[in-house]
Amino acid sequence: MKIDILTLFPQMVSSALSESVIGRAIENGIIEINCIDIRDFSDNKHRKVDDYPYGGGSGMVMQAPPIYSAYQSVVQNCEAKPLVIYLSPQGKVFNQNMAKEFSKLSHIVMLCGHYEGVDERVIEEIVDLEVSIGDYVLTGGEIPAMAVCDSICRLVPGVLPCEEAYSNDSHYNGMLEYPQYTRPPEFLGRGVPEVLLSGHHANIEKWRHEQSFIRTKAKRPDLINKNDE
Ligand code: SAH
């Protein structure tokens, strides 16, 4: 799995993805993440990559040519066309099923916008899919790219120790996960549910299943209705 991230702030993205589980997966060669600085493809001596919007209005718009050149540099030696995602508040709202589908791909390119966004023509030219992380607006596509990238990469085989490490997680099967406990056995007078200390695997499974249902019903009833559809 290779992910190329086109951004104006490569260090912001690469430093966040170099830690913890994803950082180890990169070190072990299971996934490859490259952050490409769009500014490197500016033909302006000040490395300028944005300009005023045609038609007026506030803010700056990222210009098409440097983004297109950055994209070309990534795909020029590729045998197969990668999936190109533009992180955008106008995109399809990201969810676990999309993470599952994307984790089966071998190559993804992500484009992070900034300022007022990106010249529409380069979106038309290179982008396959617009993806949003929710109905709110951020200053740039970097945090969305990190979130999407992280949730895809943890599903790539070998990144987590076993399938169970993610298949019980919230949203994987349309439900929220059961509550978790670890040592100490008592904390500020609160104990651990007896069944978890019983060593009886079938009962533990049953309890977890019930808790998962109770939680989902209480915290996210919309998910239960969705599962019924
Ligand atoms: N003017 C644009 C918003 C620009 S926000 C509009 O109204 O649609 C600047 C950049 O941040 C965008 O180009 C996009 O890459 C990113 N961004 C902002 N909110 C986002 C969200 N909810 N999901 C994904 N990307 C987002």
py3Dmol code that shows the C-alpha trace and the ligand (Angstrom):
import py3Dmol

protein = """\
ATOM      1  CA  MET A   1       0.000   0.000   0.000  1.00  0.00           C
ATOM      2  CA  LYS A   2       1.421   3.323  -1.076  1.00  0.00           C
ATOM      3  CA  ILE A   3      -0.114   6.706  -0.287  1.00  0.00           C
ATOM      4  CA  ASP A   4       1.181   9.932  -1.847  1.00  0.00           C
ATOM      5  CA  ILE A   5      -0.035  13.102  -0.152  1.00  0.00           C
ATOM      6  CA  LEU A   6       0.139  16.350  -2.124  1.00  0.00           C
ATOM      7  CA  THR A   7       0.284  19.237   0.348  1.00  0.00           C
ATOM      8  CA  LEU A   8       1.687  22.679   1.113  1.00  0.00           C
ATOM      9  CA  PHE A   9       2.664  21.457   4.598  1.00  0.00           C
ATOM     10  CA  PRO A  10       4.478  18.135   4.146  1.00  0.00           C
ATOM     11  CA  GLN A  11       6.145  18.241   7.553  1.00  0.00           C
ATOM     12  CA  MET A  12       2.852  18.582   9.363  1.00  0.00           C
ATOM     13  CA  VAL A  13       1.600  15.379   7.757  1.00  0.00           C
ATOM     14  CA  SER A  14       4.798  13.335   7.814  1.00  0.00           C
ATOM     15  CA  SER A  15       5.573  14.045  11.458  1.00  0.00           C
ATOM     16  CA  ALA A  16       2.091  12.971  12.572  1.00  0.00           C
ATOM     17  CA  LEU A  17       2.231   9.763  10.526  1.00  0.00           C
ATOM     18  CA  SER A  18       5.743   8.826  11.631  1.00  0.00           C
ATOM     19  CA  GLU A  19       4.684   7.968  15.201  1.00  0.00           C
ATOM     20  CA  SER A  20       3.063   4.960  16.857  1.00  0.00           C
ATOM     21  CA  VAL A  21       1.339   2.165  14.900  1.00  0.00           C
ATOM     22  CA  ILE A  22       1.506   3.841  11.482  1.00  0.00           C
ATOM     23  CA  GLY A  23       5.115   4.941  12.028  1.00  0.00           C
ATOM     24  CA  ARG A  24       6.113   1.333  12.813  1.00  0.00           C
ATOM     25  CA  ALA A  25       4.273   0.026   9.739  1.00  0.00           C
ATOM     26  CA  ILE A  26       6.252   2.472   7.591  1.00  0.00           C
ATOM     27  CA  GLU A  27       9.512   1.424   9.260  1.00  0.00           C
ATOM     28  CA  ASN A  28       8.672  -2.229   8.632  1.00  0.00           C
ATOM     29  CA  GLY A  29       7.964  -1.545   4.961  1.00  0.00           C
ATOM     30  CA  ILE A  30       4.309  -2.626   5.134  1.00  0.00           C
ATOM     31  CA  ILE A  31       3.075   0.754   3.949  1.00  0.00           C
ATOM     32  CA  GLU A  32       4.751   3.660   2.186  1.00  0.00           C
ATOM     33  CA  ILE A  33       3.617   7.240   2.725  1.00  0.00           C
ATOM     34  CA  ASN A  34       5.205  10.086   0.765  1.00  0.00           C
ATOM     35  CA  CYS A  35       4.437  13.736   1.393  1.00  0.00           C
ATOM     36  CA  ILE A  36       4.964  15.817  -1.731  1.00  0.00           C
ATOM     37  CA  ASP A  37       5.464  19.553  -1.309  1.00  0.00           C
ATOM     38  CA  ILE A  38       3.346  21.282  -3.958  1.00  0.00           C
ATOM     39  CA  ARG A  39       5.576  24.361  -3.585  1.00  0.00           C
ATOM     40  CA  ASP A  40       8.459  22.384  -5.132  1.00  0.00           C
ATOM     41  CA  PHE A  41       6.463  22.498  -8.375  1.00  0.00           C
ATOM     42  CA  SER A  42       5.855  26.241  -8.452  1.00  0.00           C
ATOM     43  CA  ASP A  43       7.472  27.964 -11.425  1.00  0.00           C
ATOM     44  CA  ASN A  44       7.552  31.186  -9.442  1.00  0.00           C
ATOM     45  CA  LYS A  45      10.848  32.298  -7.901  1.00  0.00           C
ATOM     46  CA  HIS A  46       9.074  32.988  -4.603  1.00  0.00           C
ATOM     47  CA  ARG A  47       7.547  29.481  -4.695  1.00  0.00           C
ATOM     48  CA  LYS A  48       4.096  31.033  -4.827  1.00  0.00           C
ATOM     49  CA  VAL A  49       1.270  28.560  -5.393  1.00  0.00           C
ATOM     50  CA  ASP A  50      -1.887  30.614  -4.772  1.00  0.00           C
ATOM     51  CA  ASP A  51      -3.584  33.643  -6.281  1.00  0.00           C
ATOM     52  CA  TYR A  52      -6.672  35.836  -5.973  1.00  0.00           C
ATOM     53  CA  PRO A  53      -9.994  34.297  -6.987  1.00  0.00           C
ATOM     54  CA  TYR A  54     -11.358  35.267 -10.392  1.00  0.00           C
ATOM     55  CA  GLY A  55     -14.571  37.182  -9.822  1.00  0.00           C
ATOM     56  CA  GLY A  56     -13.280  38.692  -6.599  1.00  0.00           C
ATOM     57  CA  GLY A  57     -13.904  37.763  -3.011  1.00  0.00           C
ATOM     58  CA  SER A  58     -11.721  37.179  -0.018  1.00  0.00           C
ATOM     59  CA  GLY A  59      -8.974  34.621   0.417  1.00  0.00           C
ATOM     60  CA  MET A  60      -6.611  32.901  -1.953  1.00  0.00           C
ATOM     61  CA  VAL A  61      -7.097  29.947  -4.279  1.00  0.00           C
ATOM     62  CA  MET A  62      -4.476  27.258  -4.885  1.00  0.00           C
ATOM     63  CA  GLN A  63      -3.372  27.374  -8.521  1.00  0.00           C
ATOM     64  CA  ALA A  64      -3.831  24.431 -10.850  1.00  0.00           C
ATOM     65  CA  PRO A  65      -0.381  24.160 -12.548  1.00  0.00           C
ATOM     66  CA  PRO A  66       1.802  23.351  -9.482  1.00  0.00           C
ATOM     67  CA  ILE A  67      -0.750  20.795  -8.245  1.00  0.00           C
ATOM     68  CA  TYR A  68      -0.881  19.205 -11.679  1.00  0.00           C
ATOM     69  CA  SER A  69       2.936  19.036 -11.886  1.00  0.00           C
ATOM     70  CA  ALA A  70       3.133  17.522  -8.402  1.00  0.00           C
ATOM     71  CA  TYR A  71       0.542  14.929  -9.461  1.00  0.00           C
ATOM     72  CA  GLN A  72       2.457  14.190 -12.679  1.00  0.00           C
ATOM     73  CA  SER A  73       5.657  13.617 -10.706  1.00  0.00           C
ATOM     74  CA  VAL A  74       3.846  10.984  -8.648  1.00  0.00           C
ATOM     75  CA  VAL A  75       2.133   9.108 -11.467  1.00  0.00           C
ATOM     76  CA  GLN A  76       4.745   9.313 -14.206  1.00  0.00           C
ATOM     77  CA  ASN A  77       6.359   5.988 -13.266  1.00  0.00           C
ATOM     78  CA  CYS A  78       3.185   4.185 -12.193  1.00  0.00           C
ATOM     79  CA  GLU A  79       1.954   1.150 -14.093  1.00  0.00           C
ATOM     80  CA  ALA A  80      -1.628   1.440 -12.823  1.00  0.00           C
ATOM     81  CA  LYS A  81      -3.565   4.629 -12.237  1.00  0.00           C
ATOM     82  CA  PRO A  82      -3.897   5.357  -8.511  1.00  0.00           C
ATOM     83  CA  LEU A  83      -7.164   6.445  -6.883  1.00  0.00           C
ATOM     84  CA  VAL A  84      -6.945  10.219  -6.502  1.00  0.00           C
ATOM     85  CA  ILE A  85      -8.830  11.655  -3.516  1.00  0.00           C
ATOM     86  CA  TYR A  86      -9.369  15.363  -2.882  1.00  0.00           C
ATOM     87  CA  LEU A  87     -10.059  16.065   0.796  1.00  0.00           C
ATOM     88  CA  SER A  88     -12.958  18.489   0.694  1.00  0.00           C
ATOM     89  CA  PRO A  89     -15.900  19.566   2.861  1.00  0.00           C
ATOM     90  CA  GLN A  90     -17.993  19.029  -0.283  1.00  0.00           C
ATOM     91  CA  GLY A  91     -17.015  15.344  -0.550  1.00  0.00           C
ATOM     92  CA  LYS A  92     -18.634  12.075   0.435  1.00  0.00           C
ATOM     93  CA  VAL A  93     -18.526  11.817   4.237  1.00  0.00           C
ATOM     94  CA  PHE A  94     -15.847   9.313   5.227  1.00  0.00           C
ATOM     95  CA  ASN A  95     -16.783   6.173   7.170  1.00  0.00           C
ATOM     96  CA  GLN A  96     -15.400   2.774   8.177  1.00  0.00           C
ATOM     97  CA  ASN A  97     -16.726   1.046   5.056  1.00  0.00           C
ATOM     98  CA  MET A  98     -14.828   3.485   2.862  1.00  0.00           C
ATOM     99  CA  ALA A  99     -11.706   2.848   4.975  1.00  0.00           C
ATOM    100  CA  LYS A 100     -12.182  -0.901   4.380  1.00  0.00           C
ATOM    101  CA  GLU A 101     -12.533  -0.459   0.609  1.00  0.00           C
ATOM    102  CA  PHE A 102      -9.579   1.921   0.323  1.00  0.00           C
ATOM    103  CA  SER A 103      -7.354  -0.406   2.388  1.00  0.00           C
ATOM    104  CA  LYS A 104      -7.582  -2.996  -0.428  1.00  0.00           C
ATOM    105  CA  LEU A 105      -6.012  -0.606  -2.973  1.00  0.00           C
ATOM    106  CA  SER A 106      -2.306  -0.589  -3.732  1.00  0.00           C
ATOM    107  CA  HIS A 107      -1.885   3.113  -4.495  1.00  0.00           C
ATOM    108  CA  ILE A 108      -3.789   6.223  -3.397  1.00  0.00           C
ATOM    109  CA  VAL A 109      -2.981   9.882  -4.032  1.00  0.00           C
ATOM    110  CA  MET A 110      -4.465  12.474  -1.657  1.00  0.00           C
ATOM    111  CA  LEU A 111      -4.709  16.156  -2.481  1.00  0.00           C
ATOM    112  CA  CYS A 112      -4.909  18.588   0.445  1.00  0.00           C
ATOM    113  CA  GLY A 113      -6.398  21.991  -0.285  1.00  0.00           C
ATOM    114  CA  HIS A 114      -5.716  25.099   1.777  1.00  0.00           C
ATOM    115  CA  TYR A 115      -6.967  28.699   2.003  1.00  0.00           C
ATOM    116  CA  GLU A 116     -10.196  29.075  -0.012  1.00  0.00           C
ATOM    117  CA  GLY A 117      -9.577  25.790  -1.803  1.00  0.00           C
ATOM    118  CA  VAL A 118      -8.280  24.634  -5.170  1.00  0.00           C
ATOM    119  CA  ASP A 119      -8.833  25.818  -8.762  1.00  0.00           C
ATOM    120  CA  GLU A 120     -11.776  23.719  -9.978  1.00  0.00           C
ATOM    121  CA  ARG A 121     -10.040  22.786 -13.242  1.00  0.00           C
ATOM    122  CA  VAL A 122      -7.346  20.683 -11.587  1.00  0.00           C
ATOM    123  CA  ILE A 123     -10.009  18.873  -9.577  1.00  0.00           C
ATOM    124  CA  GLU A 124     -11.827  18.052 -12.827  1.00  0.00           C
ATOM    125  CA  GLU A 125      -8.575  16.906 -14.413  1.00  0.00           C
ATOM    126  CA  ILE A 126      -7.094  14.585 -11.783  1.00  0.00           C
ATOM    127  CA  VAL A 127      -9.545  13.817  -8.959  1.00  0.00           C
ATOM    128  CA  ASP A 128     -11.577  10.562  -8.847  1.00  0.00           C
ATOM    129  CA  LEU A 129     -13.343  11.135  -5.543  1.00  0.00           C
ATOM    130  CA  GLU A 130     -13.891  13.967  -3.057  1.00  0.00           C
ATOM    131  CA  VAL A 131     -13.868  12.856   0.584  1.00  0.00           C
ATOM    132  CA  SER A 132     -14.982  14.882   3.611  1.00  0.00           C
ATOM    133  CA  ILE A 133     -14.329  14.065   7.267  1.00  0.00           C
ATOM    134  CA  GLY A 134     -17.578  15.723   8.356  1.00  0.00           C
ATOM    135  CA  ASP A 135     -19.886  18.651   7.865  1.00  0.00           C
ATOM    136  CA  TYR A 136     -17.591  21.382   9.150  1.00  0.00           C
ATOM    137  CA  VAL A 137     -14.727  23.328   7.593  1.00  0.00           C
ATOM    138  CA  LEU A 138     -11.039  23.164   8.486  1.00  0.00           C
ATOM    139  CA  THR A 139      -8.254  25.468   7.352  1.00  0.00           C
ATOM    140  CA  GLY A 140      -6.658  22.753   5.239  1.00  0.00           C
ATOM    141  CA  GLY A 141      -6.888  19.204   3.960  1.00  0.00           C
ATOM    142  CA  GLU A 142      -3.880  18.030   5.999  1.00  0.00           C
ATOM    143  CA  ILE A 143      -5.746  16.962   9.145  1.00  0.00           C
ATOM    144  CA  PRO A 144      -8.453  15.214   7.066  1.00  0.00           C
ATOM    145  CA  ALA A 145      -5.735  13.452   5.023  1.00  0.00           C
ATOM    146  CA  MET A 146      -4.047  12.275   8.231  1.00  0.00           C
ATOM    147  CA  ALA A 147      -7.341  10.987   9.627  1.00  0.00           C
ATOM    148  CA  VAL A 148      -8.297   9.166   6.433  1.00  0.00           C
ATOM    149  CA  CYS A 149      -4.770   7.836   5.950  1.00  0.00           C
ATOM    150  CA  ASP A 150      -4.539   6.550   9.530  1.00  0.00           C
ATOM    151  CA  SER A 151      -7.874   4.746   9.411  1.00  0.00           C
ATOM    152  CA  ILE A 152      -7.040   3.115   6.048  1.00  0.00           C
ATOM    153  CA  CYS A 153      -3.519   2.066   7.030  1.00  0.00           C
ATOM    154  CA  ARG A 154      -4.516   0.336  10.277  1.00  0.00           C
ATOM    155  CA  LEU A 155      -6.682  -2.035   8.187  1.00  0.00           C
ATOM    156  CA  VAL A 156      -3.813  -3.052   5.893  1.00  0.00           C
ATOM    157  CA  PRO A 157      -2.777  -6.626   6.786  1.00  0.00           C
ATOM    158  CA  GLY A 158       0.292  -6.669   9.028  1.00  0.00           C
ATOM    159  CA  VAL A 159      -0.152  -3.144  10.428  1.00  0.00           C
ATOM    160  CA  LEU A 160      -2.064  -4.342  13.514  1.00  0.00           C
ATOM    161  CA  PRO A 161      -1.111  -7.657  15.149  1.00  0.00           C
ATOM    162  CA  CYS A 162      -4.244  -9.548  14.008  1.00  0.00           C
ATOM    163  CA  GLU A 163      -7.619  -9.043  12.372  1.00  0.00           C
ATOM    164  CA  GLU A 164      -9.285  -9.192  15.780  1.00  0.00           C
ATOM    165  CA  ALA A 165      -7.430  -6.014  16.696  1.00  0.00           C
ATOM    166  CA  TYR A 166      -9.761  -4.072  14.422  1.00  0.00           C
ATOM    167  CA  SER A 167     -12.736  -6.338  13.668  1.00  0.00           C
ATOM    168  CA  ASN A 168     -14.200  -5.805  17.167  1.00  0.00           C
ATOM    169  CA  ASP A 169     -13.762  -2.057  16.970  1.00  0.00           C
ATOM    170  CA  SER A 170     -16.624   0.384  16.866  1.00  0.00           C
ATOM    171  CA  HIS A 171     -18.130   0.784  13.384  1.00  0.00           C
ATOM    172  CA  TYR A 172     -16.396  -2.250  11.889  1.00  0.00           C
ATOM    173  CA  ASN A 173     -19.620  -4.235  11.979  1.00  0.00           C
ATOM    174  CA  GLY A 174     -21.946  -1.286  12.297  1.00  0.00           C
ATOM    175  CA  MET A 175     -21.944  -1.317  16.130  1.00  0.00           C
ATOM    176  CA  LEU A 176     -19.987   0.398  18.909  1.00  0.00           C
ATOM    177  CA  GLU A 177     -17.479  -1.628  20.905  1.00  0.00           C
ATOM    178  CA  TYR A 178     -18.186  -2.992  24.403  1.00  0.00           C
ATOM    179  CA  PRO A 179     -16.511  -1.274  27.409  1.00  0.00           C
ATOM    180  CA  GLN A 180     -12.893  -2.187  28.150  1.00  0.00           C
ATOM    181  CA  TYR A 181     -11.137  -2.581  31.502  1.00  0.00           C
ATOM    182  CA  THR A 182      -7.563  -3.244  32.604  1.00  0.00           C
ATOM    183  CA  ARG A 183      -5.635  -3.406  35.882  1.00  0.00           C
ATOM    184  CA  PRO A 184      -6.004  -2.381  38.683  1.00  0.00           C
ATOM    185  CA  PRO A 185      -9.090  -4.447  39.616  1.00  0.00           C
ATOM    186  CA  GLU A 186     -10.416  -1.562  41.717  1.00  0.00           C
ATOM    187  CA  PHE A 187     -10.198   2.146  40.882  1.00  0.00           C
ATOM    188  CA  LEU A 188     -11.705   4.823  43.185  1.00  0.00           C
ATOM    189  CA  GLY A 189     -14.107   2.226  44.529  1.00  0.00           C
ATOM    190  CA  ARG A 190     -15.174   1.018  41.101  1.00  0.00           C
ATOM    191  CA  GLY A 191     -14.687  -2.642  40.298  1.00  0.00           C
ATOM    192  CA  VAL A 192     -14.567  -4.572  37.039  1.00  0.00           C
ATOM    193  CA  PRO A 193     -17.651  -6.496  35.787  1.00  0.00           C
ATOM    194  CA  GLU A 194     -17.466  -9.934  37.437  1.00  0.00           C
ATOM    195  CA  VAL A 195     -17.848 -11.846  34.178  1.00  0.00           C
ATOM    196  CA  LEU A 196     -14.567 -10.447  32.816  1.00  0.00           C
ATOM    197  CA  LEU A 197     -12.699 -11.960  35.760  1.00  0.00           C
ATOM    198  CA  SER A 198     -14.444 -15.339  35.441  1.00  0.00           C
ATOM    199  CA  GLY A 199     -12.259 -16.754  32.674  1.00  0.00           C
ATOM    200  CA  HIS A 200     -15.433 -18.182  31.077  1.00  0.00           C
ATOM    201  CA  HIS A 201     -14.921 -17.306  27.423  1.00  0.00           C
ATOM    202  CA  ALA A 202     -18.420 -18.035  26.187  1.00  0.00           C
ATOM    203  CA  ASN A 203     -19.965 -15.872  28.922  1.00  0.00           C
ATOM    204  CA  ILE A 204     -17.474 -13.087  28.241  1.00  0.00           C
ATOM    205  CA  GLU A 205     -18.333 -13.148  24.542  1.00  0.00           C
ATOM    206  CA  LYS A 206     -22.047 -13.060  25.344  1.00  0.00           C
ATOM    207  CA  TRP A 207     -21.604 -10.156  27.776  1.00  0.00           C
ATOM    208  CA  ARG A 208     -19.519  -8.197  25.257  1.00  0.00           C
ATOM    209  CA  HIS A 209     -22.082  -8.754  22.550  1.00  0.00           C
ATOM    210  CA  GLU A 210     -24.904  -7.521  24.792  1.00  0.00           C
ATOM    211  CA  GLN A 211     -22.900  -4.502  25.950  1.00  0.00           C
ATOM    212  CA  SER A 212     -22.089  -3.624  22.385  1.00  0.00           C
ATOM    213  CA  PHE A 213     -25.792  -3.598  21.572  1.00  0.00           C
ATOM    214  CA  ILE A 214     -26.774  -1.646  24.729  1.00  0.00           C
ATOM    215  CA  ARG A 215     -24.115   1.001  24.056  1.00  0.00           C
ATOM    216  CA  THR A 216     -24.991   1.416  20.436  1.00  0.00           C
ATOM    217  CA  LYS A 217     -28.658   1.782  21.325  1.00  0.00           C
ATOM    218  CA  ALA A 218     -27.855   4.389  23.995  1.00  0.00           C
ATOM    219  CA  LYS A 219     -25.123   6.389  22.271  1.00  0.00           C
ATOM    220  CA  ARG A 220     -25.889   5.974  18.592  1.00  0.00           C
ATOM    221  CA  PRO A 221     -29.441   4.730  17.994  1.00  0.00           C
ATOM    222  CA  ASP A 222     -29.105   5.904  14.395  1.00  0.00           C
ATOM    223  CA  LEU A 223     -26.617   3.065  13.797  1.00  0.00           C
ATOM    224  CA  ILE A 224     -29.122   0.413  14.924  1.00  0.00           C
ATOM    225  CA  ASN A 225     -31.739   1.778  12.575  1.00  0.00           C
ATOM    226  CA  LYS A 226     -29.186   1.877   9.804  1.00  0.00           C
ATOM    227  CA  ASN A 227     -28.317  -1.799  10.401  1.00  0.00           C
ATOM    228  CA  ASP A 228     -32.010  -2.677  10.074  1.00  0.00           C
ATOM    229  CA  GLU A 229     -32.331  -1.003   6.698  1.00  0.00           C
TER     230      GLU A 229
END
"""
ligand_1 = """\
26
SAH
N -14.002 27.245 0.371
C -14.123 25.831 0.521
C -13.497 25.370 1.823
C -12.012 25.543 1.852
S -11.319 24.939 3.310
C -15.596 25.433 0.526
O -16.404 26.216 1.011
O -15.959 24.338 0.081
C -9.665 24.658 2.799
C -9.309 23.225 2.497
O -9.441 22.464 3.681
C -10.152 22.532 1.453
O -9.636 22.766 0.177
C -10.046 21.070 1.855
O -8.908 20.448 1.276
C -9.840 21.139 3.359
N -11.039 20.839 4.162
C -11.748 21.710 4.905
N -12.769 21.113 5.537
C -12.712 19.803 5.212
C -13.505 18.658 5.549
N -14.573 18.737 6.342
N -13.147 17.464 5.029
C -12.082 17.356 4.207
N -11.302 18.404 3.840
C -11.604 19.621 4.328
"""
view = py3Dmol.view(width=600, height=400)
view.addModel(protein, "pdb")
view.setStyle({"model": 0}, {"cartoon": {"style": "trace"}})
view.addModel(ligand_1, "xyz")
view.setStyle({"model": 1}, {"stick": {}})
view.zoomTo()
view.show()
